[in-house]
Amino acid sequence: MQNKAGAFIFDMDGVIIDSEPIHSRVKMDTFHHFGLEFNEADLIHYMGRTSGVIFGEVIAKAGRTDITPEQLTDYKHHHYLEVLRSGTIEPVKGTVELIRGLHEAGIPLALATSSWQVVMETVLDQFGIRQYFQSVLSGGELPKSKPDPAIYRISAERLGVEPGRCYVLEDTENGIQAAKAAGMYCIAFRNPHSGAQDLSLADRIVDDISEININEL
């Protein structure tokens, strides 16, 4: 790894936006909207599983035949975007400052997220950070999601930087695996809201984004 980073690539969920608490809130709002009872504490058992799975199980348990998991999923997607656009969501502490600092240092930036494109675009606009990124890529545009390394390899190609000179900021085991498989240096952010993640494959682990010193990259 050369002393100076050739590029810096950001994951989004759990790194730029603390999305898990928002997803929990939106799921609970969805249950309430459709008149379904659910204990919020039980959401932890569904961490990493799709909304369709949890909605399907809750509907079946309630014996409801008038609604489908697809209806709840559609409602949740639209409501999630409403919440993101409400102006009440704050970015992960220290991330916007890191993005601006890297940009000012002349380090090319990319965003590589597994989220759908409309969510990615919404976050970029709501946090006012779109102009800092030379490449933004949603996993929804690719055939395979993380831990497949394609999203990171493509991001490096777009920036014109060799993978070995790219730094990645991730918060999940799958994301770290993708970054390392792409041949990149990976910094893991231990986000307490991201569930039980094995971060051991990362080159470095931080508990606060402010621990990342641009001058040391």
C-alpha positions in Angstrom: 0.0 0.0 0.0 1.4 3.4 -0.9 1.5 6.1 1.7 -1.1 8.3 0.0 -4.5 6.9 -0.8 -5.2 6.9 -4.5 -8.9 6.9 -3.8 -11.4 6.4 -0.9 -14.6 4.4 -1.4 -17.6 4.7 1.0 -20.3 2.2 1.8 -23.5 4.0 2.7 -25.8 2.2 5.1 -24.3 2.2 8.6 -21.4 4.4 7.5 -22.9 7.6 6.0 -26.5 7.1 7.2 -27.3 5.2 10.4 -30.0 3.3 8.5 -30.8 0.3 10.8 -32.8 2.4 13.4 -34.7 4.0 10.6 -35.6 0.6 9.1 -36.8 -0.5 12.5 -38.9 2.6 12.9 -40.4 2.2 9.4 -41.2 -1.5 9.9 -43.0 -0.7 13.2 -44.9 2.1 11.4 -45.9 -0.4 8.7 -47.2 -2.9 11.2 -49.2 -0.2 12.9 -50.6 1.0 9.5 -51.9 -2.5 8.7 -53.2 -3.2 12.2 -50.6 -5.9 13.0 -49.2 -6.4 16.5 -45.4 -6.8 16.8 -42.9 -6.4 19.6 -40.1 -4.1 18.4 -37.6 -6.0 20.6 -38.1 -9.0 18.3 -36.7 -7.2 15.2 -33.2 -8.3 16.3 -34.1 -11.8 15.3 -34.7 -10.7 11.7 -31.4 -8.7 11.3 -30.1 -9.3 7.8 -33.3 -10.9 6.5 -35.6 -9.3 3.9 -38.7 -7.3 4.8 -40.7 -9.9 2.8 -39.7 -12.7 5.3 -40.6 -10.8 8.4 -43.9 -9.5 7.0 -44.8 -12.9 5.7 -44.3 -14.5 9.1 -46.2 -11.8 11.0 -49.1 -11.9 8.6 -49.3 -15.7 8.9 -49.1 -15.6 12.7 -51.9 -13.1 12.8 -54.0 -15.3 10.4 -54.6 -12.4 8.1 -55.7 -13.2 4.5 -56.6 -9.7 3.4 -53.1 -8.4 3.1 -49.9 -9.7 1.5 -46.2 -9.4 2.3 -45.8 -7.5 -1.0 -48.3 -4.9 0.1 -46.4 -4.3 3.3 -43.1 -4.2 1.6 -44.3 -1.6 -0.9 -45.7 0.5 1.9 -42.4 0.2 3.8 -40.3 1.3 0.8 -42.4 4.4 0.2 -42.5 5.3 3.9 -38.8 4.8 4.2 -38.2 7.4 1.4 -40.7 9.7 3.1 -38.7 9.6 6.3 -35.4 10.1 4.5 -36.8 13.2 2.8 -38.3 14.6 5.9 -35.1 16.5 6.8 -35.1 14.9 10.3 -32.3 12.3 9.6 -28.7 13.1 10.5 -25.7 11.5 8.9 -23.3 9.3 11.0 -21.2 11.6 13.2 -18.0 12.5 11.5 -18.6 11.1 8.1 -19.5 14.3 6.2 -16.5 16.0 7.7 -14.3 13.0 6.5 -15.9 13.2 3.0 -15.2 17.0 2.8 -11.7 16.6 4.1 -10.8 13.9 1.6 -12.2 16.0 -1.2 -10.2 19.0 -0.1 -7.1 16.8 0.0 -7.7 15.9 -3.6 -8.5 12.3 -3.0 -11.0 10.9 -5.5 -14.2 9.6 -3.8 -16.7 6.9 -4.8 -19.9 5.6 -3.2 -20.6 1.9 -3.4 -23.8 0.8 -1.7 -26.1 -2.2 -1.7 -29.1 0.1 -1.3 -31.5 0.7 -4.2 -30.6 3.6 -6.4 -33.5 5.8 -5.3 -32.4 5.6 -1.6 -28.8 6.3 -2.6 -29.8 9.4 -4.6 -32.1 10.6 -1.7 -29.3 10.3 0.9 -26.8 12.1 -1.4 -29.3 15.0 -1.8 -30.5 15.2 1.8 -27.0 15.3 3.2 -25.7 17.7 0.4 -22.7 15.5 -0.4 -23.3 14.5 -4.1 -20.8 17.0 -5.4 -17.9 15.3 -3.6 -18.2 11.9 -5.3 -16.8 11.2 -8.8 -18.6 7.8 -8.9 -21.8 6.6 -7.2 -22.9 3.0 -7.7 -25.9 1.1 -6.4 -25.7 -2.7 -6.0 -29.2 -2.8 -7.6 -27.5 -2.1 -10.9 -25.3 -5.2 -10.6 -26.2 -8.9 -10.9 -24.6 -9.8 -7.5 -24.4 -7.9 -4.2 -21.7 -7.8 -1.6 -19.7 -9.9 -0.6 -19.2 -10.1 -4.4 -16.3 -7.6 -5.1 -17.7 -6.3 -8.4 -19.1 -3.1 -6.9 -15.7 -2.1 -5.6 -13.8 -3.1 -8.7 -16.1 -1.1 -10.9 -15.8 1.9 -8.6 -12.0 1.8 -8.8 -12.2 1.5 -12.6 -14.4 4.5 -12.7 -12.0 6.5 -10.6 -9.0 5.3 -12.7 -7.2 4.0 -9.6 -5.6 0.6 -9.0 -7.5 -1.4 -6.4 -4.4 -1.7 -4.2 -4.4 2.1 -3.8 -8.1 2.3 -2.7 -9.3 2.6 0.9 -12.8 1.4 1.7 -15.0 2.3 4.7 -17.4 -0.5 5.7 -19.5 -1.6 8.7 -20.5 -5.2 7.8 -18.8 -8.5 7.3 -20.2 -8.9 3.7 -18.9 -5.4 2.8 -15.5 -6.1 4.2 -15.2 -9.4 2.3 -16.1 -7.5 -0.9 -13.5 -4.9 -0.3 -10.8 -7.4 0.5 -11.7 -9.6 -2.4 -11.3 -6.5 -4.6 -7.8 -6.1 -3.3 -8.4 -3.0 -1.3 -7.5 -1.7 2.2 -10.5 -1.8 4.4 -11.3 0.3 7.4 -14.3 -1.1 9.4 -16.5 1.2 11.5 -18.0 -0.6 14.5 -21.5 0.7 14.3 -23.5 -0.4 17.4 -26.7 -0.4 15.3 -25.4 -2.7 12.5 -25.9 -5.9 14.4 -23.4 -8.6 15.4 -20.8 -8.2 12.6 -17.5 -10.0 12.2 -15.1 -7.2 11.4 -11.9 -9.3 11.8 -11.0 -9.3 8.1 -10.7 -5.5 8.0 -7.2 -3.9 8.0 -8.3 -1.5 10.7 -11.3 -1.1 13.0 -12.5 2.2 14.4 -15.3 3.0 16.9 -15.6 6.6 15.8 -15.2 8.0 12.2 -13.1 10.9 13.7 -10.4 8.3 14.3 -9.6 8.3 10.6 -6.8 10.8 10.0 -6.5 11.8 6.4 -2.8 12.7 6.8 -2.1 9.1 7.8 -3.7 7.5 4.7 
